[in-house]
Amino acid sequence: MNFFDELVIPASNNHIMLLKYMLTISLLLFIPYISMMMGATFISTHFGKKGKAESNKIYLRFAKDIIEKLTITKSAELALGTIPALSIFFAYAQLLYTAKTITMGMLALSVVLFIISFVFIYKYRNTFKLEGIMNAFKSISGKNALETDNENVKEIKEFEEKNLSTNSVSGSVGKWVLLTAAYIFAGSMALASSPDKWANVGNILQVIFSWQTLFSFGALLSLAGIITGGAIMFYFFSWDGGLKDMTEEYAALVKNTAGKIALGSGILFPLMLLISYAYLPLQSQSPALFFYTVVVMIVFLIAGNFLYSMFKNSDTSSASAVFLLVFVLVMFNIIKDQVAFGNAISDNVKEITKISAEEHKLIKSKTIETTGIDVESIFNQKCSACHKFDQKVVGPPYNDVVGKYNGDANKLAEFIFNPQKIDPAYPPMPNQGLKKKEANAMAQWLINKVTKK
């Protein structure tokens, strides 16, 4: 049995429906977040490096502003990154229960890499805050600490050099680990929707070096570019009145960067989308999938038209509307992918619900109805003198012996109704003269108490 099958329980039909809703919502939070994080980190490190090389303050400010705006806050990493990633993993583990595929191993690896990348990227973001604090300190002191001959000069220089090194290393490591995580994530999603490959793909290298993964990653990356471009315009020009103190030169840089990324990605997205669709096996295709693919294309054309118009006319007033359209595009694209995944696992879901029904039937067969019987009174009158739950009296503690029946109330009831000597360390239990119904109720009550039900 697959290792991940040990971590989950087979789900019922209702549970599977809830899992699908949870998965869609988690992806709706996760995909835009990692898209903005990828875009922000690559843009920030690019302009940060370029700004230092050219001593360009505008580039350096843009490097700082974009990482702070698009990564939102540290708490967002938990709410939009880590928790949704773990929820996605949990949902796939449940829905792929018993499936013979390496998808879960790949997905687990991508989740670990995502979390590692988040740590490095927020460490990178924090270096800008530390730099700001140091600059504020210099400003308050009324003189440049680096040019002052005092005992603090060396410490200040060491701190700034260390912060600069941390900025360079954490930014580079964070962006490449994030990109790797996204690639493996795209590959695992593509494999999950291709049941015809489950039996033939036995190691991660087969997935990594496959055309299907490459085009799925291309679709994710181009969508991320569209999201990033829309997010830049929204956060810099619309959210809370836009970024303050922007010069014309700075605003032009922001618009130009956002436009190139969004429109360039927009050219690639429909191509990647159609190729990814073509790679899906017939089992994963359906009229519903075709419908949502068409809807995605229509929403993309509408959003693309607004994006092009906004950048062509430099009209930032429509930034909020464009960002909303981009979010709608992401939503329908996720629904489309989940329709394909739902088609792919249809046979697996039937197997899961069958196992769930059998287990439920087995549990029910071991359970006895206790309604109408005052079990606690029977316990106090017949049992409590010789038994306690957590310590030995005349007989053994219930916590030690009840568990041996594995939740089977019928077997325990047989012993209570007609006790036999079992453990030589204790005297035989006398027959308490209980009716069959009372013995049954007592057995179920004891099991519930011991298992804390």
Buried (B, 14 or more C-beta within 10 A) or exposed (E): EBEBBEEBEBBBEEBBEBBBEBBBBBBBBBBBBBBBBBBBBBBBBBBBBBBBEEEBEBBBBBBBBBBBBBBBEEEBBEEBBBBBBBBBBBBBBBBBBEBEBBBBBBBBBBBBBBBBBBBBBBBBBBBBEBBEEBEEEBEEEEEEBEEEEEEEEEEBEEEBEEBEEBBBBBBBBBBBBBBBBBBBBBBBBBBBBBBEBBEEBEEBEBBBEBEBBBBBBBBBBBBBBBBBBBBBBBBBBBBEEBBEEBEEEBBEBBBEBBBEBBBBBBEBBBEBBBBBBEBBBEBBBBEBBEEBBEBBBEBBEEBBEBBBEBBEEEEBEBBBBBBBBBBBBBBBBBBBBBBBBBBBBEEBBEBBBEBBEEEEEEEEEBBBEBEEBEBEEBBEEBBEEBBBEEEEEEBBBBEBBBEEBEBBBBEBBBBBBEBEEEEEEBEEBEEBEBEEBBBBBBBBBBBBBBEEE
